[in-house]
Amino acid sequence: MRPDLIALLLVSTILIALIPPADAAGPPEHANASSRAIEAVKEVLNRGPADAPGQNKDKETADTATPGAGIWPAILVLVLIVGGSAILARRLKKREPDAYRTVVSRPSGFPPELADRYEGVTFIGRGGLGEVFSARRRDDGQMVAVKVPLARDEVTGRAFMNEMRFLEDLNHPNILAVHSVNILPVPFVEMEYLPRTLNDLDKPLPTGTAARIVAGIAAGLAFAHEKGIVHLDIKPGNILLTEDLTPRIADWGMGRLVEAGRDTGVTGYTLAYAAPEQIAPERYGRPDARTDIYQTGAIFYELVAGRPPFAGENLAGLAEAILNDRPMPPPAFDRIILRCLEKDPANRYQSARELLDAIQAAIDGGGGT
């Protein structure tokens, strides 16, 4: 405790002991003791009414002191106690954040079991299955992204484990790199950290830049599809960017293994980029690799037109437009984009590799419009 607080509490204790009893007329020795103690307090505080006019410290006059002479110590004690309590409360309040800062910094949701691995943890975002945090590795100081399950229930855990298995096989320049996958001490994935996504770019983009980005997305999807993995949630927020705008596909939590025909147990989509079969599977069939192609076309449209292909006054209106309306032709790469956005999956490109070849041919041949 600080010395000034010690002195304050000491003085308060002395004065409390010196407050005269309710019947102020006590034995003469009590009055003398009070006068001497007050003189000592005067020296400590450099103030006080001990030498006030008319006050006599002699034993003979102490016995005849007026009943009000003992009021000022009580007032002073009250002031000291209140003031000391306020100072102490302020200091304790100031210490509270410091106490938390001495512990490893981790925002709400970041598992305390990982505190000895990472520092400088910052929440980035939340996906369908997990939360993502940026963090600095303690052993080498490298910035990474750490993904942990959004909840610890059986369904989420099973889906998260599926995503972890996907990520172990997805080593491609256009897919977000994974450094490590582990289930101990808690399930988590450590990935490369890229601070920008397609959401951070001003749109529309130059047609060449847009085509190069979408070609990278198609290349990453082609690699995943050839391994039997579909994404099902391709959107600007899931496309991370390097410094030279190389796209990296992230967040495979909604994906599934096509050949095994097994879902993750969690389904979902982002409506603005959803394919018709995700909204009305009874009409258009089950989502598959061609769903990723539709969503890639929706991103391509936004990059060259500056807005998504469909809009609505509300969610119901947007869903209705996706199911029934034809989008306005975009200002560039319209043939490729509109084929990606066909309602019937059978009328789209049937593989991401086919889409990639079409984009590359358009770039090489100058057929962007």
Summary of the structure (lengths in Angstrom):
residues: 369
radius of gyration: 36.6
end to end distance: 75.2
largest distance: 117.4
contacts: 1102
relative contact order: 0.08
helix: 49%
strand: 13%
